[in-house]
């Protein structure tokens, strides 16, 4: 028993797990599971809107799937910075408990390839200034701080209430290598 938490820490058994995941484009059947057992249910409208943008060719939703369940996800917005031909990567998420296994890195690599498939040369990702772990990952992948923004987020939760928030975000950009060097 851990005296600080009161939790029984006696190990009854150990199981070594082997997890194989594939990164692919999302399909409509992924939308419910992307709520991650209720963790992102309040964002159902955002998930649906992003899917609709994907169907119009304005976005792309990528998932890392293990055992037929999305354990990671990232989305690409092709409309916000279309005039600059910059793909905006956002909603980079890995299921808690599976962090630091390379899933986020693989999702970023797939997102960059997806932007490159459009023959666009730059990709942007946004991160909250306090999320230093994510920022370090992005900087290791070649992203550099471009500037920062303050944005309002407004969406309707499944219960019909409106959620409103203000966020301060760092904008990081990366120039993608030419296609012949990216392979």
ABEGO torsion letter per residue (X at the ends): XBAAAGBBABBABBBBBBBBBBBBBBBAAAAAAAAGGGAAAAAAAAAAAAAAAAAAGABBBBBBBBGGBBABBBBBBAAAAAAAGBBBBBGBBBBBGABGAGAAAAAAAAAAAAAAAAGBABBBBBBBAABAAAAAAAAAAGBBBABBBBBBBBBBBAAGBBBBBBBBBBBBBBBBBBAAAAX
